[in-house]
Amino acid sequence: MTWQPYYVGDGIPRDVELDDPPPWRSFPRQNLHRQFQPPPGLTTAVNAALALRRPLLVTGPAGSGKSTVIEQVAAELKLGDPLRWHITSRSTLTEALYRYDALGRIHAQRLAGPTGSDDIAPFLQLGPLGTALLPSPRPRALLIDEIDKSDLDLPSDLLDVLERGAYDIPELGRYSEATVYVREWQSDTRIPIERGRVQCDQFPFIVMTSNGERDFPAAFLRRCIRFTMPKPTVEALRAVVEAHLRVGSDSRQAPVVDQLVQGFADRVASGESLAVDQLLNAVHLLTGGSAVAGVDAHEVAELILRELSGA
């Protein structure tokens, strides 16, 4: 079947019905824990991290499924929706623990006047790491995504918190009230904090991802269970495609899928930088209801499967 494009480029308005998006581009975002296919050795690393109450540091190229690990573990162990802390070069440990709006509080005090309330709680919110370390009957799940993008000092700053499972909020330690109810991360739930001290009783299950773009201090690495995502094999790629798109049972599409999977595996084995979701995108476009054919198919495949290290 020839691909029928939505956009023609002639500037003429027309009614166009868009096809359904692929499952991984449906919103609200779907949890893909059932589709994730863990590579050999990953389940052992996860179980070691759980048993030892240590963070799991997963290293691998973009699109290799590193951040999906925590979704599957949290779903299987009923740990709740994972908390997420996406790292940038400006990320700090303090913002991951809690956020304090000092200027907002000062402004509210001025509006209230000398006889007004001085409640600090509305101006405090726990961060993703701070929420994960709250006391709870079961561990929380926390994703620290792309930690290799952080400032050089952040991994070292994390050491004490990861070792003790505790932290202080100085603003609450100086506050007149002993107990303050503070909001959790991205939630309206408020929990009591005594004298500004938070101490976990169940160390969270933490997955930290890295694209392998930098080295980490030995003191940081020894506190982690480390796993490197292997290069995908043809068999593993077929399993991923089948789990996401269910195309394996269609004999008409099998040659197209086999060609894409084999070509993708060969390119990755030769050292090219490609992400598995690029393969899924290509299979979706080339085997779906609006599948391309002939010259269009080759053009689309080249467009989708461009090496990531190039411009």
C-alpha positions as CSV (number, residue, x, y, z in Angstrom):
1,M,0.0,0.0,0.0
2,T,1.3,3.5,-0.9
3,W,1.6,5.9,2.0
4,Q,-1.1,8.6,1.8
5,P,0.5,11.7,3.2
6,Y,-1.5,14.1,5.4
7,Y,0.5,17.2,4.3
8,V,0.8,17.7,0.5
9,G,2.5,21.1,0.4
10,D,0.1,22.9,-2.0
11,G,-1.4,25.2,0.6
12,I,-4.9,24.1,0.0
13,P,-7.0,23.5,3.2
14,R,-8.6,20.1,3.4
15,D,-10.2,17.8,6.0
16,V,-7.7,15.1,7.1
17,E,-8.3,12.3,9.5
18,L,-5.1,11.4,11.4
19,D,-4.4,7.7,12.1
20,D,-4.0,6.6,15.7
21,P,-0.5,7.3,17.1
22,P,1.9,4.5,18.1
23,P,1.3,3.3,21.6
24,W,4.4,5.1,23.0
25,R,3.1,8.5,21.6
26,S,-0.4,8.3,23.1
27,F,-1.3,10.8,25.8
28,P,-1.8,10.8,28.7
29,R,1.4,8.8,28.5
30,Q,1.0,5.1,28.8
31,N,3.0,3.0,31.2
32,L,5.0,0.5,29.1
33,H,6.1,-1.8,31.9
34,R,4.4,-4.8,30.2
35,Q,6.2,-4.2,26.9
36,F,9.7,-3.8,28.4
37,Q,12.0,-6.7,27.6
38,P,14.9,-6.8,30.2
39,P,18.2,-7.8,28.7
40,P,20.2,-10.7,30.2
41,G,21.6,-9.8,33.6
42,L,19.3,-6.9,34.4
43,T,16.9,-8.8,36.6
44,T,19.9,-10.0,38.7
45,A,21.2,-6.4,39.0
46,V,17.7,-5.2,40.1
47,N,17.3,-8.0,42.7
48,A,20.8,-7.2,44.1
49,A,19.9,-3.5,44.4
50,L,16.6,-4.4,46.1
51,A,18.2,-6.8,48.5
52,L,21.1,-4.5,49.4
53,R,19.0,-1.3,49.5
54,R,21.4,0.3,47.1
55,P,20.7,2.5,44.0
56,L,21.0,0.9,40.6
57,L,23.1,2.7,38.1
58,V,22.1,1.7,34.6
59,T,24.4,2.9,31.8
60,G,23.6,2.7,28.1
61,P,22.9,4.7,24.9
62,A,19.8,6.8,24.5
63,G,16.7,4.9,23.8
64,S,17.9,1.6,25.2
65,G,15.1,1.3,27.8
66,K,17.1,2.5,30.8
67,S,14.3,4.6,32.3
68,T,11.6,2.0,31.6
69,V,13.3,-0.4,34.1
70,I,11.9,1.4,37.1
71,E,8.3,1.4,35.6
72,Q,8.4,-2.4,35.3
73,V,9.9,-2.9,38.8
74,A,7.5,-0.5,40.4
75,A,4.5,-2.2,38.7
76,E,5.6,-5.8,39.6
77,L,6.4,-4.9,43.2
78,K,3.4,-2.6,43.7
79,L,5.7,0.3,44.7
80,G,3.3,3.0,43.3
81,D,4.0,5.4,40.5
82,P,7.7,6.2,40.2
83,L,9.0,9.6,41.2
84,R,11.2,11.3,38.6
85,W,14.1,13.6,38.9
86,H,15.5,14.6,35.5
87,I,19.0,15.9,35.8
88,T,20.5,19.0,34.0
89,S,23.7,20.8,34.5
90,R,21.9,23.2,36.9
91,S,20.4,20.5,39.1
92,T,21.2,20.6,42.8
93,L,20.7,18.3,45.7
94,T,18.7,20.8,47.7
95,E,16.1,21.2,44.9
96,A,15.8,17.4,44.8
97,L,15.1,17.3,48.5
98,Y,12.8,20.3,48.9
99,R,11.8,23.6,47.4
100,Y,11.3,26.7,49.6
101,D,9.7,29.9,48.2
102,A,11.3,32.5,50.4
103,L,10.2,35.5,48.3
104,G,6.6,34.3,48.2
105,R,6.6,34.0,52.0
106,I,8.1,37.5,52.4
107,H,5.5,38.9,50.1
108,A,2.7,37.1,52.0
109,Q,4.0,38.5,55.3
110,R,3.9,42.0,53.9
111,L,0.4,41.6,52.7
112,A,-0.8,40.1,56.0
113,G,0.8,42.8,58.1
114,P,2.1,42.5,61.7
115,T,-1.0,40.7,63.0
116,G,-1.3,38.2,60.1
117,S,-0.4,34.5,60.0
118,D,3.1,33.4,59.4
119,D,2.5,29.9,58.2
120,I,5.5,28.5,56.4
121,A,3.8,25.3,55.0
122,P,2.3,26.9,51.8
123,F,5.8,27.9,50.7
124,L,7.5,24.5,51.1
125,Q,7.2,21.4,48.9
126,L,9.3,18.3,49.0
127,G,11.3,17.4,45.8
128,P,11.3,14.0,44.2
129,L,14.2,12.7,46.3
130,G,12.9,14.3,49.4
131,T,9.5,12.6,48.9
132,A,11.1,9.2,48.2
133,L,12.9,9.4,51.5
134,L,9.7,9.9,53.6
135,P,8.8,7.2,56.1
136,S,6.6,4.6,54.4
137,P,5.6,0.9,54.9
138,R,7.0,0.1,51.5
139,P,9.9,1.6,49.5
140,R,9.1,4.3,47.0
141,A,10.5,4.1,43.5
142,L,12.6,7.0,42.2
143,L,14.2,7.6,38.8
144,I,17.2,9.9,38.7
145,D,17.5,10.3,34.9
146,E,20.7,11.2,33.1
147,I,22.9,11.7,36.1
148,D,25.9,12.1,33.8
149,K,24.4,15.4,32.7
150,S,24.9,16.8,36.2
151,D,27.3,19.3,37.6
152,L,30.6,17.6,38.6
153,D,29.8,17.9,42.3
154,L,26.3,16.5,42.4
155,P,27.2,12.7,42.6
156,S,29.5,13.5,45.6
157,D,26.8,15.7,47.1
158,L,24.4,12.7,47.0
159,L,26.7,10.4,49.0
160,D,25.6,11.4,52.5
161,V,21.9,11.2,51.7
162,L,22.3,7.8,50.0
163,E,24.2,6.5,52.9
164,R,22.0,7.8,55.8
165,G,18.6,7.9,54.1
166,A,17.9,11.2,55.9
167,Y,18.1,14.9,55.4
168,D,17.2,18.2,57.2
169,I,15.2,21.2,56.2
170,P,16.9,24.1,58.0
171,E,14.0,26.4,57.5
172,L,11.8,24.1,59.5
173,G,14.5,23.5,62.1
174,R,14.4,27.2,62.9
175,Y,10.6,27.5,62.7
176,S,8.5,28.1,65.8
177,E,6.2,25.1,65.3
178,A,7.6,21.7,66.0
179,T,5.4,19.9,63.4
180,V,4.7,21.3,59.9
181,Y,2.6,19.6,57.2
182,V,4.5,19.8,53.9
183,R,3.3,18.8,50.4
184,E,4.8,15.9,48.7
185,W,6.3,16.2,45.2
186,Q,3.7,16.8,42.5
187,S,0.9,16.1,44.9
188,D,-1.5,17.8,47.3
189,T,-0.9,15.2,50.0
190,R,0.6,16.8,53.1
191,I,2.8,14.9,55.5
192,P,4.0,15.9,59.0
193,I,7.7,16.8,59.4
194,E,9.1,17.1,62.9
195,R,11.7,19.7,63.6
196,G,12.7,19.7,59.9
197,R,14.1,16.2,60.0
198,V,13.2,13.5,57.5
199,Q,14.4,9.9,58.0
200,C,13.3,7.0,55.8
201,D,12.5,3.6,57.3
202,Q,12.3,1.9,53.9
203,F,15.2,2.9,51.6
204,P,13.7,3.8,48.2
205,F,14.3,1.7,45.1
206,I,16.4,4.2,43.1
207,V,17.4,3.8,39.4
208,M,20.0,6.2,38.1
209,T,20.5,6.3,34.3
210,S,23.6,7.4,32.5
211,N,24.5,7.7,28.8
212,G,28.1,6.9,29.7
213,E,29.3,10.4,28.8
214,R,31.4,10.9,32.0
215,D,33.1,9.0,34.8
216,F,32.0,9.1,38.4
217,P,34.0,9.2,41.7
218,A,34.8,5.8,43.2
219,A,33.1,6.7,46.4
220,F,29.8,7.2,44.5
221,L,30.2,4.0,42.4
222,R,30.8,1.8,45.4
223,R,27.4,2.8,46.8
224,C,25.7,1.6,43.6
225,I,24.9,-1.6,41.9
226,R,26.0,-1.0,38.3
227,F,24.6,-2.5,35.1
228,T,25.5,-1.7,31.5
229,M,22.9,-2.2,28.8
230,P,24.3,-4.7,26.2
231,K,24.1,-4.1,22.5
232,P,20.7,-5.5,21.3
233,T,20.7,-8.8,19.4
234,V,18.4,-9.7,16.6
235,E,16.4,-12.0,18.8
236,A,16.0,-9.3,21.5
237,L,15.0,-6.6,19.0
238,R,12.3,-8.9,17.5
239,A,11.0,-9.5,21.0
240,V,10.8,-5.7,21.6
241,V,9.0,-5.1,18.3
242,E,6.5,-7.9,19.0
243,A,5.8,-6.6,22.5
244,H,5.1,-3.1,21.3
245,L,3.5,-3.6,17.9
246,R,2.2,-7.2,17.8
247,V,3.3,-7.6,14.1
248,G,5.0,-11.0,14.5
249,S,1.8,-12.9,13.6
250,D,1.3,-11.1,10.3
251,S,3.1,-13.1,7.7
252,R,2.7,-10.4,5.1
253,Q,4.7,-8.0,7.2
254,A,7.4,-10.5,8.4
255,P,9.9,-9.8,5.6
256,V,9.7,-6.0,6.2
257,V,10.2,-6.5,9.9
258,D,13.0,-9.0,9.5
259,Q,14.8,-6.6,7.2
260,L,14.5,-3.6,9.5
261,V,15.5,-5.6,12.6
262,Q,18.6,-7.2,10.9
263,G,19.7,-4.0,9.4
264,F,19.3,-2.2,12.7
265,A,21.3,-4.9,14.6
266,D,24.1,-4.8,12.0
267,R,24.4,-1.1,12.2
268,V,24.5,-1.1,16.1
269,A,27.1,-3.9,16.0
270,S,29.3,-1.9,13.7
271,G,29.3,1.0,16.2
272,E,26.6,3.3,15.0
273,S,24.5,5.1,17.6
274,L,20.9,4.2,17.2
275,A,18.0,4.0,19.6
276,V,15.5,1.2,19.8
277,D,12.6,3.6,19.6
278,Q,13.9,4.6,16.1
279,L,13.4,0.9,15.1
280,L,9.9,0.9,16.5
281,N,9.1,4.1,14.7
282,A,10.3,2.6,11.4
283,V,8.4,-0.6,11.9
284,H,5.2,1.3,12.8
285,L,5.4,3.5,9.6
286,L,6.4,0.7,7.3
287,T,4.0,-2.0,8.5
288,G,1.0,0.0,9.7
289,G,-2.3,0.7,8.1
290,S,-0.8,3.6,6.1
291,A,2.4,1.7,5.3
292,V,4.7,3.2,2.7
293,A,6.0,1.3,-0.3
294,G,8.5,1.6,-3.1
295,V,10.6,4.8,-3.1
296,D,8.7,6.2,-0.2
297,A,9.6,3.3,2.0
298,H,13.3,3.7,1.5
299,E,13.0,7.5,2.0
300,V,11.1,7.1,5.2
301,A,13.5,4.4,6.6
302,E,16.5,6.6,6.0
303,L,14.7,9.6,7.6
304,I,13.8,7.6,10.8
305,L,16.9,5.6,11.2
306,R,19.5,8.3,11.0
307,E,22.5,7.9,13.3
308,L,22.2,9.9,16.5
309,S,25.8,11.0,16.7
310,G,25.5,12.9,13.4
311,A,23.9,16.2,12.7
